[in-house]
Amino acid sequence: MSSLWKEWKNFLRRGKTSWYKKPNFSIYDQMEQYPYVYSALRVYTQETLQVNPDTGRPYEVRVVSGGDKVKGLIEEVEDAFLRWYLNFIIHNTYKYGEVAVVFDGDRGKIVVIPPTHYDYDPEEKKLIVKSGIGLYNKSDEISEDRFVRFAVFTDMSDYPYGTSILKPVVRLWKRLKMLEDAITVYRLSRATQRYIFRVYTGDLPPEEARRYVMQIRDDLKKNKIIDPRTGDLSVEANFWDINDDLWIPVGSDGRDVQVDILQGNPNIADIGDIEYFLSQFFGALNIPKAYMGNEYDVNRATLVMQDVRFGRVIRSLQPYFARALEEFFEKYVKINGVEATVEVKFYFPNIEDMARIEYLSEKANLLTMLAQMELPDGKPLVSPEEIRAMWRGEKIKEEAREEEG
């Protein structure tokens, strides 16, 4: 912390952008190729863009100032752009930590640029295109009024760039990748069972016996492959691949040909180490494993609590996207000659209410079962008054007072 504080003071003293260190965005492209990483990004995106069943929209826009013309322009850009690209923008913002949406007024287009293709200058508040993409060439500069950055700021070390949700799991992903590759190679080389053939060779000398066995093996089993250099059929031997068997010469004391089975590793299905790192991976992302199909024995109450925790994570990130959309609409209408102020609010179900409903539902089912129980003499086990008291929590309070007394 002391060294970081010194760097920060030096930065304030210098006032230059040379202090900024751009995150390694390319690693996130590699990570996304793995199914569980891609699924995690999709879960975050889908939960962020939950649709309000009353309006059929994931967010609501309120025009604070600007009039009906602003509403028309907002509806126009929603139908022409956001309807198709908002999902893409949210997904890549979670992946990289930020993306830039650029208004190209000369061509009348809106372009989404990932941070792998630009540098951001926080002093001049402009984008510098690092490599050609779409309508822009290398070293092109884009002024502040022509772009909006969708960014999630959760780590100071990434400033002025956003922070990817994948950042905490980069090391875990590398270990998982190495483990998966190692397990694949190990299974290919150790899991396959082989046959052991004992061939009768009589009293032949050891060298001749060996040649005799190899001749029989080659006659019965040759590896036919296509030579990639010539395109011809080749029968060259491919020694000790996973399909090779063992051929052992047997002397005069064993005339019968015997075939035994050499079993593969019996513990080949053990993936406890993979499960350990996957648990850490999902834990770092705050995603319930049941969302990804990696946990089947979780009970309903536990899943509800996991939903509540993950819902709080999503709800804490939605304001970043709401503010970016507000800036997006305000700059778009300004380019079209109108000054306006808008407010955007993303929809998300009240997770506390959902947990409360789940609790009340379970409680109602339990009290219904108690009300239907009878004693041997036909009287109810619990009276209606007691059922009402349990529902209101009065019975619990009385017992608590008795215990205190």
KEKE-3310 file (N, C-alpha, C; in steps of 0.2 Angstrom, whole numbers, plus 5000, padded with zeros to 4 digits):
npx = (5004:5010:5019:5010:5003:5014:5016:5004:5004:5015:5009:4999:5007:5014:5004:5002:4997:5005:5006:4996:4991:4987:4974:4976:4967:4966:4967:4955:4948:4953:4949:4935:4932:4931:4918:4912:4916:4910:4897:4895:4897:4885:4875:4877:4874:4860:4854:4855:4848:4834:4817:4804:4789:4777:4779:4787:4800:4818:4822:4817:4814:4815:4810:4817:4819:4816:4806:4793:4799:4812:4808:4804:4816:4823:4815:4818:4832:4832:4824:4832:4845:4848:4839:4845:4858:4860:4861:4873:4882:4881:4886:4899:4904:4904:4913:4926:4926:4924:4916:4916:4904:4902:4897:4895:4893:4896:4894:4882:4880:4881:4894:4901:4915:4928:4939:4951:4955:4957:4964:4962:4961:4962:4964:4962:4950:4947:4946:4958:4961:4968:4971:4965:4948:4932:4924:4935:4952:4970:4976:4967:4957:4944:4933:4926:4912:4907:4907:4902:4906:4903:4905:4912:4916:4925:4938:4952:4964:4963:4959:4960:4952:4938:4933:4934:4923:4929:4941:4945:4946:4956:4968:4963:4957:4968:4974:4964:4963:4976:4974:4963:4969:4979:4973:4966:4976:4981:4971:4969:4981:4981:4969:4964:4960:4971:4975:4983:4993:4998:5009:5013:5029:5037:5053:5061:5075:5077:5078:5074:5061:5055:5055:5046:5034:5032:5030:5018:5010:5011:5005:4992:4988:4989:4993:4984:4986:4984:4997:5001:5009:5011:4999:4996:4992:4998:5006:5014:5021:5014:5020:5015:5003:4987:4979:4987:4992:4999:5011:5017:5030:5028:5036:5039:5033:5020:5008:4996:4987:4985:4975:4975:4968:4974:4970:4965:4969:4960:4955:4952:4941:4941:4939:4941:4950:4947:4934:4936:4943:4933:4923:4929:4930:4917:4913:4921:4915:4903:4892:4879:4882:4872:4866:4873:4872:4881:4878:4868:4862:4857:4846:4830:4828:4842:4845:4837:4843:4855:4851:4846:4858:4866:4857:4859:4872:4870:4861:4869:4877:4870:4867:4879:4877:4864:4868:4877:4868:4860:4869:4871:4859:4857:4868:4865:4853:4858:4867:4858:4853:4846:4844:4844:4839:4839:4833:4837:4831:4835:4826:4823:4819:4812:4822:4822:4808:4805:4812:4804:4792:4794:4797:4785:4777:4782:4779:4765:4762:4766:4759:4746:4747:4748:4736:4727:4730:4725:4721:4720:4707:4700:4700:4707:4724:4731:4723:4712:4714:4727:4734:4732:4739:4752:4754:4754:4765:4764:4763:4777:4782:4776:4782:4795:4794:4791:4802:4811:4806)
npy = (4994:5006:5009:5010:5021:5031:5031:5036:5049:5054:5054:5064:5075:5075:5076:5069:5057:5046:5038:5029:5012:5001:4989:4971:4967:4957:4944:4941:4939:4926:4919:4919:4909:4897:4886:4888:4900:4909:4906:4911:4925:4927:4924:4935:4945:4942:4943:4956:4962:4959:4958:4969:4963:4970:4981:4976:4979:4981:4992:5009:5025:5042:5057:5072:5085:5093:5089:5083:5080:5075:5063:5056:5055:5047:5035:5032:5030:5019:5009:5008:5005:5001:4991:4980:4980:4982:4971:4965:4975:4976:4963:4963:4974:4968:4958:4965:4976:4988:4996:5006:5017:5024:5039:5042:5055:5060:5049:5044:5034:5022:5015:5002:5000:4989:4990:4985:4990:5004:5018:5027:5044:5052:5065:5073:5068:5060:5047:5037:5029:5013:5003:4999:4999:4995:5010:5017:5023:5018:5028:5038:5051:5053:5064:5070:5073:5064:5051:5037:5029:5014:5007:4998:5002:4996:4993:5002:5000:4998:5010:5023:5015:5003:4989:4972:4959:4947:4948:4944:4931:4926:4920:4908:4903:4900:4890:4880:4878:4872:4861:4854:4852:4843:4832:4828:4823:4813:4804:4800:4793:4784:4778:4769:4752:4738:4723:4708:4697:4681:4672:4656:4650:4640:4632:4642:4653:4668:4680:4677:4672:4684:4691:4683:4684:4698:4698:4691:4699:4711:4706:4703:4715:4730:4747:4757:4772:4788:4796:4812:4820:4814:4808:4795:4778:4772:4759:4760:4757:4762:4765:4759:4767:4772:4762:4751:4734:4721:4710:4695:4683:4665:4651:4633:4628:4633:4630:4634:4648:4663:4676:4691:4704:4721:4732:4749:4765:4764:4775:4785:4793:4802:4819:4828:4838:4847:4851:4857:4869:4875:4877:4888:4897:4900:4905:4917:4924:4926:4919:4907:4890:4882:4889:4886:4873:4865:4860:4850:4845:4855:4862:4870:4881:4885:4889:4900:4909:4910:4916:4928:4934:4935:4943:4955:4958:4960:4971:4981:4984:4988:5002:5008:5005:5011:5025:5026:5024:5035:5046:5042:5044:5058:5063:5059:5065:5078:5079:5078:5091:5095:5100:5090:5082:5066:5052:5036:5020:5004:4989:4977:4963:4964:4958:4955:4955:4943:4933:4934:4931:4917:4912:4914:4906:4893:4893:4894:4882:4873:4876:4873:4859:4856:4860:4850:4839:4826:4821:4804:4804:4811:4824:4840:4842:4854:4869:4881:4894:4893:4891:4903:4911:4906:4910:4923:4924:4925:4915:4911:4922:4921:4909:4913:4923:4915:4907:4917:4921)
npz = (5000:5003:4993:4982:4987:4986:4972:4968:4974:4967:4954:4955:4957:4945:4935:4923:4911:4910:4921:4921:4919:4907:4908:4904:4892:4882:4888:4892:4881:4878:4889:4887:4878:4884:4890:4903:4907:4897:4900:4912:4910:4902:4911:4920:4911:4907:4919:4922:4912:4915:4911:4914:4918:4918:4909:4899:4896:4899:4906:4911:4904:4909:4904:4909:4905:4890:4881:4870:4858:4862:4867:4855:4848:4857:4856:4843:4842:4851:4844:4832:4836:4850:4853:4846:4850:4864:4872:4868:4871:4885:4888:4884:4891:4904:4902:4897:4906:4901:4887:4872:4865:4850:4841:4825:4817:4804:4795:4800:4809:4822:4832:4841:4850:4856:4871:4868:4856:4858:4866:4881:4885:4900:4904:4892:4889:4878:4865:4858:4844:4843:4834:4818:4816:4810:4805:4808:4808:4813:4826:4825:4833:4845:4850:4866:4865:4856:4860:4871:4886:4892:4907:4921:4937:4949:4954:4959:4954:4940:4935:4923:4917:4915:4926:4924:4927:4927:4931:4945:4943:4935:4937:4943:4932:4923:4930:4930:4916:4914:4922:4915:4903:4907:4912:4901:4893:4901:4903:4890:4888:4899:4902:4894:4891:4888:4878:4882:4873:4873:4864:4857:4855:4854:4855:4850:4849:4859:4852:4839:4843:4847:4835:4828:4835:4833:4819:4818:4824:4816:4804:4808:4813:4806:4805:4796:4787:4780:4771:4774:4766:4753:4750:4749:4753:4768:4778:4789:4805:4820:4835:4850:4853:4860:4857:4855:4859:4870:4865:4869:4869:4872:4879:4877:4887:4888:4878:4874:4867:4876:4881:4890:4900:4901:4913:4913:4922:4937:4944:4936:4934:4944:4948:4958:4960:4950:4953:4965:4961:4952:4961:4968:4958:4954:4966:4967:4958:4963:4958:4959:4960:4955:4945:4934:4932:4939:4952:4960:4971:4979:4991:4991:5000:5002:4989:4987:4996:4989:4977:4982:4987:4975:4967:4974:4970:4956:4957:4962:4952:4941:4942:4935:4922:4920:4921:4911:4900:4901:4898:4885:4879:4881:4874:4861:4857:4858:4848:4838:4839:4850:4867:4882:4897:4905:4914:4919:4924:4928:4928:4941:4950:4967:4978:4991:4994:4986:4993:5005:5001:4998:5010:5017:5010:5012:5026:5026:5020:5030:5041:5036:5035:5049:5053:5048:5055:5066:5083:5092:5097:5088:5089:5084:5082:5083:5087:5079:5084:5088:5077:5070:5079:5077:5064:5065:5073:5087:5095:5096:5102:5115:5120:5120:5130:5141:5142:5146:5158)
capx = (5000:5014:5022:5004:5002:5019:5014:4998:5006:5019:5005:4996:5012:5016:4998:5002:4994:5010:5006:4991:4993:4981:4973:4977:4961:4967:4966:4948:4946:4955:4944:4928:4932:4929:4911:4910:4917:4905:4890:4895:4895:4878:4871:4877:4870:4853:4851:4855:4843:4828:4812:4798:4783:4772:4781:4790:4806:4822:4823:4813:4817:4810:4813:4817:4818:4817:4799:4791:4804:4817:4805:4804:4823:4825:4812:4821:4838:4831:4822:4837:4852:4848:4835:4849:4865:4861:4864:4880:4886:4881:4890:4906:4906:4906:4919:4932:4926:4921:4917:4915:4899:4904:4892:4898:4889:4896:4891:4875:4881:4883:4899:4903:4922:4930:4945:4957:4956:4958:4967:4958:4965:4957:4965:4959:4944:4946:4948:4964:4961:4975:4971:4959:4941:4926:4925:4941:4959:4974:4978:4961:4955:4937:4931:4921:4905:4906:4907:4900:4910:4899:4911:4910:4922:4926:4945:4956:4971:4962:4957:4954:4948:4933:4936:4931:4920:4933:4948:4947:4947:4961:4973:4960:4955:4974:4975:4959:4965:4981:4972:4959:4973:4983:4968:4964:4982:4982:4966:4971:4987:4981:4962:4962:4963:4974:4975:4990:4992:5004:5009:5017:5035:5041:5060:5065:5079:5074:5078:5069:5054:5053:5053:5041:5028:5031:5028:5011:5006:5010:5001:4985:4985:4993:4990:4984:4985:4985:5002:4999:5014:5010:4992:4996:4990:5004:5005:5019:5019:5013:5022:5012:4998:4982:4976:4992:4991:5005:5012:5022:5031:5028:5040:5036:5029:5014:5007:4989:4988:4981:4974:4973:4967:4978:4966:4967:4969:4953:4954:4952:4935:4941:4940:4940:4953:4943:4928:4938:4944:4927:4919:4932:4929:4910:4913:4924:4910:4896:4887:4877:4884:4866:4864:4878:4871:4886:4876:4861:4859:4855:4839:4826:4830:4848:4845:4834:4848:4860:4848:4846:4865:4868:4853:4862:4877:4868:4858:4874:4881:4865:4868:4884:4874:4859:4871:4879:4862:4858:4873:4870:4853:4858:4872:4862:4848:4861:4869:4852:4851:4841:4847:4839:4841:4835:4834:4836:4831:4834:4821:4826:4814:4814:4824:4820:4801:4805:4813:4799:4786:4796:4796:4778:4774:4784:4776:4758:4761:4767:4753:4741:4748:4747:4728:4724:4732:4720:4723:4717:4700:4697:4701:4712:4731:4732:4717:4712:4717:4734:4736:4732:4744:4758:4755:4756:4771:4762:4765:4784:4784:4774:4787:4801:4793:4791:4809:4815:4804)
capy = (5000:5012:5010:5013:5028:5035:5032:5041:5056:5056:5056:5070:5080:5076:5077:5066:5050:5040:5034:5024:5006:4998:4981:4966:4965:4951:4938:4940:4935:4919:4916:4918:4903:4892:4886:4890:4908:4912:4905:4916:4932:4927:4925:4942:4950:4941:4945:4963:4964:4956:4962:4970:4960:4975:4985:4972:4982:4980:4999:5014:5031:5047:5064:5077:5091:5093:5089:5077:5079:5071:5056:5054:5054:5041:5029:5031:5026:5012:5004:5007:5003:4998:4985:4975:4980:4983:4964:4964:4980:4974:4957:4965:4978:4964:4955:4969:4981:4994:4997:5013:5018:5030:5042:5044:5060:5061:5043:5043:5027:5021:5010:4999:4998:4986:4993:4982:4994:5011:5020:5032:5049:5055:5072:5077:5065:5058:5041:5037:5022:5010:4999:5000:4995:4998:5016:5021:5020:5019:5035:5043:5053:5054:5069:5067:5073:5059:5044:5036:5023:5009:5005:4996:5004:4992:4992:5008:4999:4998:5017:5026:5010:4999:4983:4966:4954:4941:4950:4940:4923:4925:4915:4902:4900:4897:4883:4876:4876:4867:4855:4851:4849:4838:4827:4825:4819:4808:4799:4797:4788:4779:4776:4764:4745:4734:4716:4705:4691:4676:4668:4650:4651:4634:4632:4647:4658:4674:4685:4674:4672:4691:4693:4679:4687:4704:4697:4689:4706:4715:4703:4703:4722:4735:4754:4760:4779:4792:4800:4819:4823:4811:4807:4788:4774:4770:4754:4761:4756:4768:4761:4761:4772:4770:4756:4745:4729:4718:4703:4692:4676:4660:4645:4626:4626:4636:4630:4638:4655:4666:4683:4694:4711:4725:4737:4756:4767:4764:4782:4790:4797:4807:4825:4832:4845:4852:4853:4862:4876:4877:4880:4894:4901:4903:4909:4923:4928:4927:4915:4901:4885:4879:4892:4884:4866:4861:4858:4847:4842:4860:4863:4876:4887:4887:4892:4906:4913:4912:4921:4935:4937:4936:4948:4961:4960:4963:4977:4986:4985:4991:5010:5010:5005:5017:5031:5026:5025:5042:5050:5040:5047:5065:5065:5057:5070:5084:5078:5080:5098:5096:5099:5087:5078:5060:5048:5029:5016:4997:4985:4971:4961:4966:4951:4954:4952:4937:4929:4935:4927:4910:4910:4914:4900:4887:4893:4892:4875:4869:4877:4869:4852:4855:4861:4844:4833:4825:4816:4798:4805:4814:4832:4843:4843:4861:4873:4887:4900:4892:4891:4910:4914:4904:4913:4930:4924:4927:4909:4911:4927:4919:4904:4916:4926:4910:4905:4922:4921)
capz = (5000:5004:4986:4979:4989:4983:4965:4967:4975:4961:4949:4957:4956:4938:4931:4917:4910:4909:4927:4920:4916:4904:4909:4899:4889:4878:4892:4893:4875:4878:4894:4885:4874:4889:4891:4910:4907:4893:4903:4918:4907:4900:4917:4922:4906:4907:4925:4922:4908:4916:4908:4918:4915:4917:4903:4893:4895:4905:4909:4910:4903:4910:4901:4914:4901:4883:4878:4866:4853:4865:4867:4848:4846:4861:4853:4836:4843:4854:4838:4827:4839:4857:4853:4843:4852:4871:4875:4866:4875:4892:4889:4883:4897:4909:4900:4897:4911:4898:4879:4870:4859:4846:4837:4819:4814:4796:4792:4803:4811:4829:4832:4847:4850:4863:4874:4865:4850:4859:4872:4884:4888:4905:4904:4887:4889:4871:4863:4853:4841:4843:4828:4814:4817:4807:4801:4810:4807:4818:4828:4825:4839:4845:4855:4871:4863:4851:4862:4878:4889:4897:4911:4928:4941:4955:4956:4958:4950:4933:4933:4921:4913:4920:4929:4921:4932:4926:4934:4951:4942:4929:4940:4944:4925:4921:4934:4927:4910:4914:4924:4910:4898:4910:4913:4895:4891:4906:4901:4883:4889:4905:4904:4889:4893:4882:4878:4882:4869:4874:4858:4858:4850:4854:4857:4846:4853:4861:4846:4834:4846:4847:4828:4826:4838:4829:4812:4818:4826:4810:4799:4810:4815:4804:4806:4789:4788:4774:4772:4772:4761:4747:4749:4748:4759:4772:4783:4794:4812:4825:4841:4857:4854:4865:4854:4855:4864:4872:4862:4873:4867:4877:4877:4876:4893:4887:4871:4873:4867:4881:4880:4896:4899:4906:4914:4914:4929:4940:4947:4930:4934:4949:4946:4964:4960:4945:4956:4970:4957:4949:4967:4969:4952:4954:4972:4966:4953:4966:4954:4962:4955:4952:4939:4929:4931:4942:4958:4959:4978:4983:4993:4989:5004:5000:4982:4988:4999:4984:4973:4985:4987:4968:4965:4977:4966:4950:4958:4964:4945:4936:4941:4930:4915:4919:4920:4904:4895:4902:4894:4878:4876:4881:4868:4855:4856:4857:4841:4833:4840:4856:4874:4886:4903:4905:4919:4917:4929:4926:4932:4945:4955:4974:4980:4998:4993:4984:4999:5010:4998:4998:5017:5019:5006:5016:5033:5025:5019:5036:5046:5033:5037:5056:5054:5046:5059:5072:5089:5091:5099:5083:5090:5080:5085:5084:5086:5074:5087:5089:5070:5069:5083:5074:5058:5067:5077:5094:5099:5097:5107:5121:5122:5122:5137:5146:5143:5149:5165)
cpx = (5004:5017:5016:5003:5007:5018:5009:5000:5011:5015:5001:5001:5014:5010:4999:4999:4999:5010:5001:4993:4987:4980:4975:4971:4961:4966:4959:4945:4947:4950:4937:4927:4930:4921:4908:4911:4912:4898:4890:4894:4888:4874:4871:4873:4863:4850:4851:4850:4836:4822:4806:4792:4777:4773:4784:4797:4811:4824:4818:4816:4812:4814:4812:4816:4820:4811:4798:4796:4810:4814:4805:4811:4825:4822:4815:4827:4837:4829:4828:4844:4851:4845:4840:4856:4866:4864:4871:4884:4887:4886:4897:4909:4908:4912:4926:4932:4923:4921:4914:4909:4900:4898:4896:4893:4889:4893:4884:4875:4883:4888:4901:4911:4925:4937:4951:4959:4957:4961:4963:4962:4961:4958:4961:4952:4942:4948:4953:4963:4967:4976:4965:4953:4936:4927:4931:4947:4964:4976:4973:4959:4948:4936:4926:4914:4903:4906:4904:4903:4905:4905:4908:4917:4922:4933:4949:4962:4969:4960:4963:4949:4943:4937:4931:4928:4925:4940:4950:4948:4952:4966:4970:4958:4962:4975:4970:4960:4971:4979:4968:4964:4977:4979:4966:4970:4982:4977:4967:4976:4986:4974:4961:4965:4966:4974:4982:4989:4999:5004:5014:5023:5039:5048:5064:5069:5075:5073:5073:5062:5051:5051:5047:5034:5027:5028:5020:5007:5005:5005:4994:4983:4990:4989:4990:4982:4987:4991:5000:5003:5013:5003:4991:4994:4997:5002:5011:5017:5019:5014:5018:5008:4992:4978:4980:4991:4998:5006:5018:5024:5031:5031:5036:5032:5022:5011:5000:4991:4983:4981:4971:4972:4971:4973:4969:4967:4962:4951:4953:4947:4935:4943:4939:4944:4950:4937:4930:4939:4938:4923:4922:4930:4922:4909:4915:4919:4904:4890:4885:4878:4878:4864:4868:4877:4877:4884:4869:4858:4857:4848:4836:4828:4837:4849:4842:4839:4853:4857:4848:4853:4867:4864:4856:4868:4875:4865:4863:4878:4876:4866:4873:4881:4868:4862:4874:4874:4860:4862:4873:4864:4854:4863:4869:4857:4852:4864:4864:4849:4846:4845:4842:4843:4836:4837:4832:4836:4830:4830:4825:4821:4816:4816:4822:4812:4801:4807:4808:4793:4788:4795:4789:4774:4775:4780:4768:4757:4762:4761:4747:4741:4746:4739:4725:4726:4727:4723:4719:4709:4697:4697:4707:4719:4732:4725:4718:4715:4725:4737:4737:4738:4751:4759:4757:4763:4770:4764:4773:4786:4782:4779:4793:4800:4794:4798:4813:4813:4807)
cpy = (5006:5014:5013:5020:5033:5036:5037:5048:5059:5058:5062:5076:5081:5078:5075:5059:5045:5036:5028:5018:5003:4991:4977:4963:4958:4945:4936:4937:4928:4915:4914:4912:4897:4892:4890:4898:4911:4911:4910:4923:4932:4927:4932:4946:4949:4943:4953:4966:4961:4961:4963:4967:4965:4980:4982:4975:4981:4986:5003:5021:5037:5054:5069:5084:5090:5092:5083:5075:5074:5063:5053:5051:5048:5035:5027:5027:5019:5007:5003:5004:4998:4991:4979:4974:4980:4976:4963:4969:4978:4968:4959:4970:4974:4960:4959:4974:4987:4993:5004:5013:5024:5033:5045:5048:5060:5055:5041:5036:5027:5015:5008:4997:4995:4990:4990:4986:5002:5012:5026:5037:5053:5062:5076:5074:5063:5050:5041:5030:5019:5006:5000:4996:4998:5004:5020:5018:5021:5026:5040:5045:5055:5058:5067:5068:5068:5052:5043:5029:5020:5006:5003:4998:5001:4991:4998:5006:4999:5005:5020:5021:5006:4992:4977:4962:4948:4942:4945:4933:4922:4920:4908:4899:4897:4891:4878:4873:4871:4861:4851:4848:4843:4831:4824:4821:4813:4802:4796:4792:4783:4776:4770:4757:4742:4727:4713:4698:4687:4671:4662:4651:4645:4635:4637:4651:4664:4679:4683:4674:4679:4693:4689:4682:4694:4703:4695:4695:4710:4712:4704:4711:4727:4742:4757:4768:4782:4797:4807:4822:4820:4809:4799:4784:4771:4765:4755:4760:4762:4765:4764:4767:4769:4764:4750:4740:4726:4711:4700:4684:4671:4654:4639:4624:4629:4636:4633:4645:4659:4674:4686:4701:4715:4732:4744:4758:4767:4770:4787:4795:4802:4814:4830:4838:4850:4855:4858:4869:4879:4880:4887:4899:4904:4907:4916:4927:4929:4923:4909:4895:4881:4882:4889:4876:4862:4859:4856:4845:4848:4861:4869:4882:4890:4891:4899:4911:4915:4917:4928:4938:4939:4942:4955:4963:4963:4970:4983:4988:4989:4999:5012:5010:5010:5023:5032:5027:5032:5047:5048:5044:5055:5067:5064:5063:5077:5084:5080:5087:5099:5095:5095:5083:5072:5056:5041:5025:5008:4993:4979:4969:4963:4959:4950:4952:4945:4932:4929:4930:4919:4908:4910:4908:4894:4887:4891:4885:4871:4870:4873:4862:4851:4856:4854:4838:4832:4820:4810:4799:4809:4822:4834:4843:4850:4865:4879:4893:4899:4893:4899:4913:4912:4908:4921:4930:4925:4921:4909:4916:4925:4914:4908:4920:4921:4908:4911:4922:4915)
cpz = (5000:4997:4982:4980:4986:4976:4964:4969:4969:4955:4949:4956:4949:4934:4924:4917:4909:4915:4926:4917:4913:4905:4903:4896:4885:4881:4892:4887:4875:4883:4891:4880:4878:4891:4898:4911:4903:4897:4909:4915:4904:4906:4920:4917:4906:4913:4925:4918:4909:4914:4913:4915:4914:4911:4897:4891:4901:4909:4907:4909:4905:4908:4906:4911:4894:4878:4874:4860:4855:4865:4860:4846:4850:4858:4847:4837:4847:4848:4834:4830:4845:4857:4850:4847:4860:4874:4874:4870:4882:4893:4888:4888:4903:4908:4900:4903:4908:4890:4878:4864:4856:4841:4831:4815:4806:4792:4794:4806:4819:4830:4839:4846:4857:4865:4871:4859:4851:4865:4875:4887:4893:4906:4899:4886:4881:4870:4858:4850:4840:4837:4824:4815:4814:4803:4803:4809:4813:4819:4827:4832:4839:4851:4860:4869:4858:4853:4869:4880:4894:4901:4918:4932:4948:4958:4954:4954:4943:4931:4928:4918:4918:4922:4927:4927:4932:4929:4940:4949:4937:4931:4940:4937:4922:4924:4931:4920:4910:4917:4919:4905:4900:4910:4907:4892:4895:4904:4895:4884:4894:4905:4899:4891:4887:4883:4878:4878:4870:4868:4859:4852:4851:4858:4853:4851:4854:4855:4841:4836:4845:4840:4825:4828:4834:4822:4813:4820:4820:4805:4801:4811:4812:4804:4799:4790:4781:4775:4769:4767:4754:4745:4748:4754:4762:4777:4788:4801:4816:4832:4847:4857:4859:4863:4854:4861:4865:4869:4866:4871:4873:4875:4877:4882:4893:4880:4869:4872:4872:4880:4887:4895:4904:4907:4915:4921:4932:4943:4942:4930:4940:4947:4952:4963:4955:4949:4962:4966:4954:4955:4968:4964:4953:4961:4971:4962:4957:4963:4958:4957:4952:4946:4933:4928:4934:4950:4958:4966:4982:4985:4991:4993:5003:4994:4983:4991:4994:4979:4976:4985:4980:4965:4968:4973:4960:4951:4959:4957:4941:4936:4936:4923:4914:4918:4913:4899:4895:4898:4887:4875:4876:4875:4862:4853:4855:4850:4836:4835:4845:4863:4878:4892:4904:4911:4917:4923:4927:4931:4935:4950:4962:4977:4987:4998:4991:4989:5004:5008:4999:5006:5019:5016:5010:5023:5032:5024:5026:5041:5043:5035:5045:5057:5052:5050:5065:5077:5088:5093:5093:5083:5086:5084:5087:5083:5081:5077:5087:5082:5068:5073:5080:5068:5060:5071:5085:5098:5101:5102:5114:5124:5124:5129:5142:5148:5147:5157:5169)
residu = (MET:SER:SER:LEU:TRP:LYS:GLU:TRP:LYS:ASN:PHE:LEU:ARG:ARG:GLY:LYS:THR:SER:TRP:TYR:LYS:LYS:PRO:ASN:PHE:SER:ILE:TYR:ASP:GLN:MET:GLU:GLN:TYR:PRO:TYR:VAL:TYR:SER:ALA:LEU:ARG:VAL:TYR:THR:GLN:GLU:THR:LEU:GLN:VAL:ASN:PRO:ASP:THR:GLY:ARG:PRO:TYR:GLU:VAL:ARG:VAL:VAL:SER:GLY:GLY:ASP:LYS:VAL:LYS:GLY:LEU:ILE:GLU:GLU:VAL:GLU:ASP:ALA:PHE:LEU:ARG:TRP:TYR:LEU:ASN:PHE:ILE:ILE:HIS:ASN:THR:TYR:LYS:TYR:GLY:GLU:VAL:ALA:VAL:VAL:PHE:ASP:GLY:ASP:ARG:GLY:LYS:ILE:VAL:VAL:ILE:PRO:PRO:THR:HIS:TYR:ASP:TYR:ASP:PRO:GLU:GLU:LYS:LYS:LEU:ILE:VAL:LYS:SER:GLY:ILE:GLY:LEU:TYR:ASN:LYS:SER:ASP:GLU:ILE:SER:GLU:ASP:ARG:PHE:VAL:ARG:PHE:ALA:VAL:PHE:THR:ASP:MET:SER:ASP:TYR:PRO:TYR:GLY:THR:SER:ILE:LEU:LYS:PRO:VAL:VAL:ARG:LEU:TRP:LYS:ARG:LEU:LYS:MET:LEU:GLU:ASP:ALA:ILE:THR:VAL:TYR:ARG:LEU:SER:ARG:ALA:THR:GLN:ARG:TYR:ILE:PHE:ARG:VAL:TYR:THR:GLY:ASP:LEU:PRO:PRO:GLU:GLU:ALA:ARG:ARG:TYR:VAL:MET:GLN:ILE:ARG:ASP:ASP:LEU:LYS:LYS:ASN:LYS:ILE:ILE:ASP:PRO:ARG:THR:GLY:ASP:LEU:SER:VAL:GLU:ALA:ASN:PHE:TRP:ASP:ILE:ASN:ASP:ASP:LEU:TRP:ILE:PRO:VAL:GLY:SER:ASP:GLY:ARG:ASP:VAL:GLN:VAL:ASP:ILE:LEU:GLN:GLY:ASN:PRO:ASN:ILE:ALA:ASP:ILE:GLY:ASP:ILE:GLU:TYR:PHE:LEU:SER:GLN:PHE:PHE:GLY:ALA:LEU:ASN:ILE:PRO:LYS:ALA:TYR:MET:GLY:ASN:GLU:TYR:ASP:VAL:ASN:ARG:ALA:THR:LEU:VAL:MET:GLN:ASP:VAL:ARG:PHE:GLY:ARG:VAL:ILE:ARG:SER:LEU:GLN:PRO:TYR:PHE:ALA:ARG:ALA:LEU:GLU:GLU:PHE:PHE:GLU:LYS:TYR:VAL:LYS:ILE:ASN:GLY:VAL:GLU:ALA:THR:VAL:GLU:VAL:LYS:PHE:TYR:PHE:PRO:ASN:ILE:GLU:ASP:MET:ALA:ARG:ILE:GLU:TYR:LEU:SER:GLU:LYS:ALA:ASN:LEU:LEU:THR:MET:LEU:ALA:GLN:MET:GLU:LEU:PRO:ASP:GLY:LYS:PRO:LEU:VAL:SER:PRO:GLU:GLU:ILE:ARG:ALA:MET:TRP:ARG:GLY:GLU:LYS:ILE:LYS:GLU:GLU:ALA:ARG:GLU:GLU:GLU:GLY)
# end
